[in-house]
């Protein structure tokens, strides 16, 4: 009981810290987006801005450069000996905050969940040192930081708690006591962010079709495509990272190259809809037909931005990609655009994050309980077809997916080839 009470207090403290940090972050993100929209020429400063952030990270960031993967690693290590632990740097929170603001100010295509999760982890580590939390207490604090960060940045406390429990601890037995601080942090973080005056986007699935076997078959077919799309996104970011690393040795020069590529892509696409969060594009996906290739354009823009070292998250771009893919499939499957856009939003994220439960709760909080059965089917099927990959590289290390997941043809061959190349590079160096 003393442990539960202590972890309740941890969750409340982390909810207050992450909620306030997310409110500051989202406020600044809105200001940066407004400035970029009013001054389109700022896009030309994206390469030097990326170079500056990369140089700051390389010189002063330390372990903060690992981003979300550092948080995941430390939570998964749990009660490991102290020599195996790597402290989450206190500079991670301000570095990722300023870095993400810079990405969006100058036009990079990125999200916001990564920033919120890293700020939550950094604040949790700082608070843990203050109260001398070690072992299970430190792990509970880090998970609370993740839950509070995710919940407060999207306004989805149920999904935030499930995200922390499911995404960062795959293959591990979840302690009932761990649920307590995560749930408290998620709900408290969301409440604090709203108390600061932050408001979140509202979505609607529109008219929910009447159930039929034909409808279920269409939804499963769409979910398969959502899963494959999440795999493509994960592979694309990895391809850009490895490709630029092979061509350009210095990290800051990779950011310059990525910024130049984003500028070129903007003029090739003939639109600036794919810069930043692309929230207007996300809203339009629920109300009007989009370009049939909008989801691919957003994938390329985001892969180049994140793969070249710019700061930001993957989740909001995945929302946009999923909604745009659902919008493109709507006329082919003779279903409502808003209905499939909503399913695509949670489906692509489910496969990329390997988090069907968290994404199901996300759907309930964003769209309501109507259509819950369809959302559950989409989250599970997309997860099954997303392969043994994900946007959090440290998540699946040494953790196999359940046997029922579908192996993407050629994925094992591709993985073996990449492993051989990695081994060859390590030997040569």
C-alpha positions in Angstrom: 0.0 0.0 0.0 2.9 2.4 0.8 4.3 1.7 -2.7 0.9 2.4 -4.3 0.5 5.7 -2.4 4.1 6.7 -3.3 3.5 5.9 -7.0 0.2 7.8 -6.9 2.2 10.8 -5.7 4.7 10.2 -8.5 1.9 10.1 -11.1 0.4 13.4 -9.8 3.7 15.2 -9.8 4.6 13.9 -13.3 1.2 14.9 -14.6 1.7 18.4 -13.4 5.2 18.6 -14.9 4.4 17.0 -18.2 1.1 18.9 -18.6 2.8 22.2 -18.1 5.7 21.3 -20.4 3.3 20.2 -23.1 1.3 23.4 -22.8 4.4 25.4 -23.3 5.5 23.2 -26.2 2.1 23.3 -28.0 1.8 27.1 -27.5 5.3 27.6 -29.0 4.5 25.2 -31.8 1.4 27.2 -32.8 3.4 30.4 -32.8 6.2 28.9 -34.9 3.6 27.5 -37.4 1.9 30.9 -37.6 5.3 32.7 -38.3 6.2 30.1 -40.9 2.9 30.5 -42.7 3.2 34.3 -42.7 6.9 34.2 -43.9 7.3 31.5 -46.6 10.9 32.5 -47.2 11.8 30.9 -43.8 11.9 27.5 -45.6 15.2 28.5 -47.2 16.7 28.7 -43.7 15.8 25.1 -42.9 19.3 23.7 -43.9 21.3 26.0 -41.6 18.8 25.7 -38.8 19.1 21.9 -39.0 22.9 22.2 -39.0 22.9 24.4 -35.9 20.7 22.0 -34.0 22.8 19.0 -35.0 26.0 20.8 -33.9 24.4 21.7 -30.5 23.3 18.1 -30.0 26.7 16.6 -30.9 28.7 19.0 -28.6 26.4 19.4 -25.7 23.5 16.9 -26.0 25.3 13.7 -24.8 22.9 10.8 -24.6 20.0 13.1 -25.5 20.7 12.4 -29.1 19.2 8.9 -28.7 15.7 10.5 -28.3 12.8 8.2 -27.5 14.9 5.1 -27.8 16.9 6.2 -24.7 13.6 6.4 -22.7 12.5 3.0 -23.9 15.8 1.4 -23.2 15.9 2.7 -19.6 12.4 1.5 -18.9 13.0 -1.9 -20.3 16.2 -2.3 -18.3 14.1 -1.8 -15.2 16.0 -3.2 -12.2 19.3 -3.8 -14.0 22.5 -3.1 -12.2 23.5 0.5 -12.0 26.5 0.1 -14.4 24.1 -1.0 -17.2 21.9 2.1 -16.7 22.4 5.3 -18.8 20.9 8.3 -17.2 18.4 10.4 -19.2 20.2 13.8 -19.6 18.6 16.8 -18.0 19.3 18.8 -21.2 17.0 16.5 -23.2 13.9 18.5 -22.4 15.2 22.0 -23.5 17.1 20.6 -26.4 14.2 18.6 -27.9 11.8 21.5 -27.2 14.0 24.1 -29.0 15.0 21.6 -31.8 11.3 20.8 -32.6 10.3 24.4 -32.6 13.1 25.1 -35.1 12.0 22.2 -37.3 8.5 23.5 -37.5 9.5 27.2 -37.8 11.6 26.5 -40.9 9.3 23.9 -42.5 10.5 20.4 -41.6 7.8 17.7 -41.7 7.7 16.2 -38.2 5.3 15.6 -35.3 5.1 16.4 -31.6 4.7 13.2 -29.6 8.4 12.5 -29.6 9.1 15.9 -28.1 6.5 15.4 -25.4 7.7 11.9 -24.5 11.3 13.0 -24.3 10.4 16.0 -22.2 8.4 13.7 -19.9 11.3 11.3 -19.6 13.8 14.0 -18.9 11.6 15.6 -16.2 11.0 12.2 -14.7 14.7 11.5 -14.4 15.3 14.9 -12.9 12.6 14.4 -10.3 13.8 10.9 -9.6 17.2 12.2 -8.7 15.6 14.7 -6.4 13.7 12.0 -4.5 16.5 9.4 -5.0 14.3 7.0 -6.9 16.0 3.8 -8.1 15.0 0.5 -9.5 11.2 0.0 -9.8 10.5 3.6 -8.6 12.7 5.1 -11.3 11.0 2.9 -13.9 7.6 4.0 -12.7 8.6 7.6 -12.9 9.9 7.2 -16.5 6.7 5.4 -17.5 4.6 8.2 -15.9 6.6 10.8 -17.8 5.8 9.0 -21.1 2.1 8.6 -20.2 1.8 12.2 -19.2 3.6 13.5 -22.2 1.6 11.5 -24.7 -1.7 12.2 -23.1 -1.2 15.9 -22.7 0.0 16.6 -26.2 -3.0 14.8 -27.8 -5.6 15.2 -25.2 -6.1 11.4 -24.9 -5.4 10.2 -21.3 -6.6 6.6 -21.8 -4.4 6.3 -24.9 -1.5 7.9 -23.0 -1.6 5.4 -20.2 -1.9 2.5 -22.6 0.9 3.9 -24.7 3.3 3.9 -21.8 2.3 0.4 -20.7 2.2 -1.2 -24.2 4.8 0.6 -26.3 7.8 0.7 -23.9 7.3 -2.7 -22.3 6.5 -5.2 -25.1 6.8 -8.8 -24.1 7.0 -7.9 -20.4 4.4 -8.7 -17.8 2.7 -5.5 -16.7 2.6 -5.0 -12.9 -0.9 -3.8 -11.7 0.9 -1.3 -9.5 2.6 0.2 -12.6 -0.8 1.1 -14.0 -1.5 3.4 -11.1 1.2 6.1 -11.7 0.7 5.9 -15.5 -3.0 6.5 -15.3 -2.7 9.3 -12.8 0.0 11.0 -14.8 -2.0 10.7 -18.0 -5.2 12.1 -16.7 -3.4 14.8 -14.6 -1.2 15.8 -17.5 -4.2 16.2 -19.8 -6.1 18.2 -17.2 -3.2 20.5 -16.6 -2.6 21.1 -20.3 -6.3 22.0 -20.7 -6.1 24.3 -17.7 -3.4 26.2 -19.4 -5.8 27.0 -22.2 -4.6 24.5 -24.8 -7.3 23.0 -27.0 -7.0 20.0 -29.3 -8.5 19.1 -32.7 -11.9 17.5 -32.8 -12.6 14.6 -35.3 -15.7 12.7 -36.3 -16.1 9.4 -38.3 -19.3 10.7 -39.9 -22.0 8.2 -40.6 -21.1 4.7 -39.4 -22.1 2.1 -42.0 -24.5 -0.7 -41.0 -22.6 -4.0 -40.4 -22.4 -6.6 -43.2 -20.0 -9.3 -44.2 -19.0 -7.2 -47.3 -18.3 -4.2 -45.1 -16.1 -6.2 -42.8 -14.2 -7.6 -45.8 -13.6 -4.0 -47.0 -12.4 -2.8 -43.6 -10.0 -5.8 -43.3 -8.6 -5.0 -46.8 -8.1 -1.4 -45.8 -6.4 -2.4 -42.5 -4.0 -4.7 -44.4 -3.0 -1.6 -46.5 -2.7 0.5 -43.3 -0.3 -2.1 -41.8 1.8 -2.2 -45.0 1.9 1.6 -45.0 3.2 1.7 -41.5 5.9 -0.7 -42.5 6.8 1.4 -45.5 7.0 4.5 -43.3 9.3 2.8 -40.8 11.6 1.4 -43.6 11.6 4.8 -45.4 12.9 6.6 -42.3 15.6 3.9 -41.8 16.6 4.0 -45.5 17.1 7.8 -45.4 19.1 7.6 -42.2 21.4 4.8 -43.5 21.7 6.3 -47.0 22.7 9.8 -45.7 25.1 8.3 -43.1 26.8 6.2 -45.8 27.2 9.3 -48.0 27.9 12.1 -45.5 30.0 11.5 -42.4 29.1 14.6 -40.4 25.7 14.8 -38.7 25.3 18.5 -39.3 26.0 18.1 -43.0 23.3 15.4 -43.2 20.9 18.0 -41.8 21.9 20.5 -44.4 21.4 17.9 -47.1 18.0 16.9 -45.6 16.9 20.6 -45.5 17.9 21.1 -49.2 15.9 17.9 -50.1 12.8 19.2 -48.3 13.1 22.5 -50.2 13.4 20.5 -53.5 10.5 18.3 -52.6 8.3 21.4 -51.8 8.8 22.8 -55.3 8.4 19.3 -56.9 5.1 18.8 -55.1 4.0 22.3 -56.0 2.5 22.8 -52.5 3.5 23.5 -48.9 0.8 21.2 -47.5 3.3 18.7 -46.4 5.5 21.0 -44.3 5.2 21.0 -40.5 2.4 19.1 -38.9 0.1 19.3 -41.9 -2.9 19.6 -39.7 -5.0 21.5 -42.3 -4.4 18.5 -44.6 -5.5 16.2 -41.8 -8.7 18.1 -41.3 -9.5 18.1 -45.0 -9.1 14.3 -45.2 -12.2 14.1 -43.1 -14.3 16.4 -45.2 -13.2 16.4 -48.9 -11.3 14.3 -51.4 -7.5 14.7 -51.4 -4.9 14.0 -54.0 -4.6 10.3 -54.4 -0.8 10.5 -53.6 -1.1 12.8 -50.6 -0.2 10.0 -48.2 3.0 9.2 -50.2 4.1 12.8 -50.4 3.7 13.2 -46.6 5.7 10.0 -46.1 8.6 11.2 -48.3 8.7 14.6 -46.6 8.7 13.1 -43.1 11.2 10.4 -43.9 13.6 13.0 -45.3 13.1 15.3 -42.3 13.5 12.8 -39.6 16.0 10.6 -41.4 18.4 13.6 -41.8 18.4 14.4 -38.1 15.7 17.1 -37.5 13.9 17.0 -34.2 10.2 16.0 -33.9 8.0 13.1 -33.6 6.4 10.5 -35.9 2.9 10.2 -34.6 1.2 13.3 -36.1 2.7 12.6 -39.6 1.4 9.1 -39.2 -2.0 10.5 -38.4 -1.9 12.5 -41.6 -0.6 9.6 -43.7 -3.2 7.2 -42.4 -6.1 9.7 -42.8 -4.9 10.6 -46.3 -4.6 6.9 -47.3 -8.1 6.2 -45.9 -9.4 9.2 -47.9 -7.7 7.8 -51.1 -9.2 4.3 -50.5 -12.8 5.7 -49.8 -13.9 5.9 -53.4 -12.3 2.5 -54.3 -14.1 0.8 -51.4 -17.3 2.8 -51.7 -17.1 4.0 -48.1 -17.3 7.4 -46.5 -14.1 9.5 -46.6 -14.4 10.6 -43.0 -15.0 7.0 -41.9 -12.0 5.5 -43.6 -9.8 8.6 -42.8 -10.5 8.0 -39.1 -9.8 4.3 -39.3 -6.6 5.1 -41.3 -5.5 7.5 -38.6 -5.4 4.9 -35.9 -4.6 2.0 -38.1 -1.3 3.3 -39.6 -0.2 4.4 -36.1 -1.1 1.0 -34.6 1.2 -0.8 -37.0 4.1 1.7 -36.8 4.0 1.9 -33.0 3.2 -1.8 -32.4 0.4 -0.6 -30.1 -3.0 -1.9 -31.1 -4.5 -1.5 -27.6 -3.2 2.1 -27.2 -4.5 3.0 -30.7 -7.9 1.4 -30.0 -8.2 3.7 -26.9 -7.0 6.6 -29.0 -9.8 5.9 -31.4 -12.4 5.8 -28.7 -11.2 9.1 -27.3 -11.0 10.9 -30.6 -14.1 9.5 -32.3 -16.3 8.1 -29.5 -17.6 4.6 -29.0 -19.6 4.5 -32.3 -17.7 2.2 -34.6 -15.6 0.7 -31.8 -15.7 -2.8 -33.3 -14.4 -1.5 -36.6 -11.6 0.4 -34.9 -10.6 -2.7 -33.0 -10.4 -4.8 -36.2 -8.4 -2.1 -37.9 -5.9 -1.8 -35.1 -5.3 -5.5 -34.8 -5.1 -6.3 -38.5 -2.8 -3.4 -39.2 -0.6 -4.5 -36.4 -0.5 -8.0 -37.8 0.6 -6.8 -41.2 3.2 -4.3 -40.1 6.1 -6.8 -39.8 8.7 -6.9 -37.1 9.5 -3.2 -37.3 8.5 0.0 -35.7 9.2 3.7 -35.2 10.9 3.0 -31.9 14.0 1.0 -32.7 14.7 0.0 -29.0 11.1 -1.3 -28.6 11.5 -4.7 -30.3 15.1 -5.5 -29.6 15.1 -9.1 -28.4 11.3 -9.1 -28.3 9.5 -11.2 -30.9 6.0 -10.3 -32.1 3.3 -12.7 -31.3 3.1 -15.7 -33.6 -0.1 -14.5 -35.2 1.5 -11.5 -36.9 1.9 -11.8 -40.6 5.5 -11.9 -42.0 5.8 -9.4 -44.8 7.3 -11.3 -47.8 11.0 -10.6 -48.1 11.2 -8.9 -44.8 13.6 -11.5 -43.3 15.8 -11.3 -46.4 15.9 -7.6 -46.2 16.7 -7.6 -42.5 19.5 -10.2 -43.0 21.0 -8.0 -45.8 20.9 -4.9 -43.6 22.5 -6.8 -40.7 25.3 -8.0 -43.0 26.0 -4.4 -44.2 26.0 -3.2 -40.6 28.5 -5.9 -39.6 30.7 -5.1 -42.5 30.7 -1.4 -41.7 31.6 -2.1 -38.0 34.5 -4.4 -39.1 35.9 -1.8 -41.5 35.7 1.0 -38.9 
